[in-house]
């Protein structure tokens, strides 16, 4: 009986050791850390989503080539969803069934459509949507924003317009939840500050925005703020020049890029960019010491990959750094543990790509400021230091 009891004891101890080795932590034997993702590579926002996706995926390669997360590789499962919400929901379901612990999304429509399920599944979710509705943990408990919210971006643009004598501003926007996301908050700020905001949709596939610009003229708007991606924004800007309109244009995040300048040509001169993220030529530490060396080694030109590549890299880096901390804490790599670490981020450094990020249990909008740039001689030149909404 003593011998039998001793054998049972040995088996139990061995089982406990195996469990400890396989539960989260940094042991490579625990297997890869699975993260899901979606990209718009063929849909209406693919011009900006493709370089962003490249940045996300290349950061994963960078981590895996340098030992992973304490010896564990990242398994990043992602596909093109062509900006279709139903396809995003299908891919999210597929990846959660395969054991992902976090998710990299893309658009506002799909991110907002998934936020209830994300909360129920306890899957930390970062995307390229900066809808202000995603910053409140009471409504979106597992969503985290690295970029300044669209509402704050628009309010900062309105502050600048007001400082430069504008009384009426037109928001020309993508005809989608992404496009309309900042409109009501902007209208409320404008009304409280003696200004008027007019929202004008930009229908998809339009090659001539004369009709929309006639509405701008009829409203007497001195500034146009564009909440759209690069290609339609460039078409609109060329139409403003063609019509001889004396109207200042400000691009929010998704047309504040090199592609916009390339497509708009001479018409881009003087356009202001409201960008939460640093451009590749900014000299930011993360760009100079991590991103540029990686792209050079991989035979890629970072200046051609552009701002949105940096944006994608930085977003995935923040998610992975949270997972690193979970592992360093000796905890299981689970959604709730990743969320708890993210909510402890205080002045988390993105190496100068953004202002430091702070998340709390009551605020998942980690970035509150941006810089204004202006296109001069075909290049974005810094116009201001960091500005926050209301300050």
VENCORQUI-V236693 format. One record per backbone hydrogen bond with DSSP energy under -1.0 kcal/mol. NH is the residue of the N-H (numbers start at 0). CO is the residue of the C=O. E is the energy in kcal/mol with one decimal. If there is no record, write none. Layout:
nh,co,e
NH,CO,E
NH,CO,E
This chain:
nh,co,e
4,0,-2.6
5,1,-2.3
6,2,-1.9
7,3,-2.2
8,4,-2.2
9,5,-2.3
10,6,-2.3
11,7,-2.3
12,8,-2.4
13,9,-2.4
14,10,-2.3
15,11,-2.2
16,12,-2.1
17,13,-2.3
18,14,-2.3
19,15,-2.3
20,16,-2.1
21,17,-1.4
24,330,-1.9
29,26,-2.1
30,27,-2.0
32,72,-2.8
34,74,-2.3
35,101,-2.3
36,76,-1.6
37,103,-1.8
38,78,-2.1
45,42,-1.6
47,44,-1.2
48,44,-2.3
49,45,-2.0
51,47,-1.3
52,48,-3.1
53,49,-2.2
54,50,-2.0
55,51,-2.1
56,52,-2.8
57,53,-2.5
58,54,-1.8
59,55,-1.5
60,56,-1.9
61,57,-2.7
62,58,-2.4
63,59,-2.7
64,60,-2.7
66,63,-1.1
67,62,-2.7
68,71,-3.4
70,66,-1.5
71,68,-1.5
74,32,-2.7
76,34,-2.6
78,36,-1.0
80,38,-2.7
83,80,-2.0
87,83,-2.1
88,84,-2.4
89,85,-1.9
90,86,-2.4
91,87,-2.4
92,88,-2.1
93,89,-2.1
94,90,-2.7
95,91,-2.4
96,92,-1.8
98,95,-1.4
99,94,-1.4
100,33,-2.8
102,123,-2.3
103,35,-2.5
104,125,-3.0
110,106,-2.1
111,107,-2.8
112,108,-1.7
113,109,-1.8
117,113,-2.9
118,114,-1.9
119,115,-2.2
120,116,-2.8
122,117,-2.0
124,141,-3.1
125,102,-2.2
133,130,-2.0
134,131,-1.6
138,135,-1.7
139,135,-2.7
142,139,-1.3
143,124,-2.2
144,363,-2.5
149,129,-3.2
152,148,-2.7
153,149,-2.6
154,150,-2.5
155,151,-2.6
156,152,-1.9
157,153,-2.5
158,154,-2.7
159,155,-2.1
160,156,-2.3
161,157,-2.9
162,158,-2.4
163,159,-1.1
164,161,-1.8
165,160,-2.7
168,195,-2.7
169,222,-2.4
170,197,-2.9
171,224,-2.4
172,199,-2.0
173,226,-2.7
175,173,-2.1
179,175,-2.3
180,176,-1.2
182,179,-1.5
185,181,-2.3
186,182,-2.6
187,183,-2.4
188,184,-2.2
189,185,-2.7
190,186,-2.7
191,187,-2.0
193,190,-1.1
194,189,-3.4
195,166,-2.3
197,168,-2.3
199,170,-2.9
201,172,-2.8
205,202,-1.4
212,208,-2.4
213,209,-1.9
214,210,-1.3
215,211,-1.5
216,212,-2.3
217,213,-2.7
218,214,-1.8
220,215,-1.9
221,167,-2.0
222,167,-1.2
223,247,-3.0
224,169,-3.0
225,249,-2.7
226,171,-2.4
232,228,-1.7
233,229,-2.5
234,230,-1.9
235,231,-2.6
236,232,-2.2
237,233,-2.2
238,234,-1.8
239,235,-2.2
240,236,-1.9
241,237,-2.5
242,238,-2.2
243,240,-1.1
244,239,-2.2
246,244,-1.3
247,221,-1.8
249,223,-2.8
250,271,-3.3
251,225,-2.4
254,251,-2.1
255,252,-1.2
256,254,-1.4
260,256,-1.2
261,257,-2.3
262,258,-2.8
263,259,-2.8
264,260,-1.7
266,263,-1.5
267,264,-1.9
268,265,-1.5
269,374,-2.8
270,267,-2.3
271,248,-2.5
272,372,-2.8
273,250,-3.2
274,370,-2.2
277,352,-1.5
281,278,-2.3
285,350,-2.4
287,283,-2.7
288,284,-3.0
289,285,-1.5
290,285,-2.3
291,286,-3.2
293,289,-1.6
294,290,-2.6
295,291,-2.6
296,292,-2.1
297,293,-2.1
298,295,-1.1
299,294,-3.5
304,300,-2.1
305,301,-2.8
309,305,-1.4
310,306,-2.1
311,307,-2.3
312,308,-2.5
313,309,-2.6
314,310,-1.9
315,311,-2.3
316,312,-2.2
317,313,-1.8
318,314,-1.7
319,315,-2.7
320,316,-2.6
321,317,-1.6
322,318,-1.7
323,319,-2.8
324,320,-1.8
325,321,-1.8
326,322,-2.3
327,323,-2.8
328,324,-1.9
329,326,-1.8
330,325,-2.1
333,331,-1.6
337,333,-2.3
338,334,-2.8
339,335,-2.2
340,336,-1.8
341,337,-2.6
342,338,-2.5
343,340,-1.5
344,341,-1.8
347,356,-3.1
352,349,-1.1
356,347,-2.7
357,365,-1.6
358,344,-1.9
359,362,-2.5
363,134,-3.1
365,144,-1.4
365,363,-1.1
369,386,-2.0
370,274,-2.1
372,272,-2.5
373,380,-2.7
374,270,-2.4
375,378,-2.9
378,375,-1.2
380,373,-2.7
382,371,-3.2
383,371,-1.8
386,369,-3.2
390,387,-2.0
